[in-house]
Amino acid sequence: MRSSPPTSRPWFVRSDLRLALVTGLGAAFGLLSSIPFGYYIALTTAAVLSGSYGNSLRLSIQRLLGSLMGVVIVVIFSRGLEWPLPLGIGLAMASVRLLGGALGLQVGYKVAGNIVVMGWLVHSAEETTWGFTRLFWTAIGILISLWATRYVWPSAAIPSLHRQFAAFIDAIIQDFSLEVGRLEADVPTRLSMQERRERRSQLLTKINAVRVLQATAQVELGVNPEMHPLHRLWAELELLLSQLMSVLDGLRGLPAPIQSPPAIKTLHHEEAQVLRQQIELLSRLAALLRQLDPGAHQSLDLVGLKPLDHSLAAAARQMTTNLENRVGSEALSTVPTARMRQIVQRSSLIRHGASVLHDCLPGMAGSQPVTANR
């Protein structure tokens, strides 16, 4: 069995080029500045500038806390306590490890230890000035790094996730359109078992791809991503699409509608009208997710969906009312009980799809997605 050829890897990616560019410019700025120790700006950008904003923010917090802790400890132990060097530096390093563990630092305590050793042994004559100057350059380097992750070849994970959600909504719309065609056809046909399984498998593949990309995009949200408004948006979208998949499964499992007597045909056309309005609302939502203009569309304009939502809810209520008024009437007296049960079930599924949209929209309204153009 022939082995597959190894995957070719590029010599560098955009994030590597960004790191080299930003670090070089930062070093030039620091060295040209009249403030001493400007090279620490390059050391900071090289340490915290990563491929995503979330990772850079996490590393920046670690480095800033570690630097502050190291400066405070070296000043206290070298200037305040004035212990012998072996004892003082040993206790200072132990304090760094203890406080670093208490603060939950994973890499920041290494920076603190480096500052303690350098400040005590190399900059002992000016450790206070050196320490706070290093803090200044560290803060400048962190700001430059966070700015670069946003505006210099930024990560496309979040916009890609929104486009994936929009593509999944398009697939849902396509399946609902097939149901509309069945409800309006004079002689509708039911999908075969194989076709129903294939369509369900396609939707499952799409939603699994969305979940994988969502895990990558969540890194972009920084510390405590669960508290970010975008996390709520994605949770509401996933809940909405999962429930709409269940509605489609239920509709596909029902027998093909029969357009007789005329009262039943009228009911089916009312159901088709509700689905059409649901498709219109979903199409508008997909279009909003695809809008990636950072200047004009910093958040989803879900206010514009309210008229569509109100119209959909009114149509669903009217459909349910008309069905309730016709059940048991003389016009439907010849309809078998089993078939009537299927009609009620189809109407209930369509009404549930409308209510799911109505319930999820308020949760999406509280989010502000990062829609940077790529």
Disulfide bonds with the S-S distance in Angstrom:
none
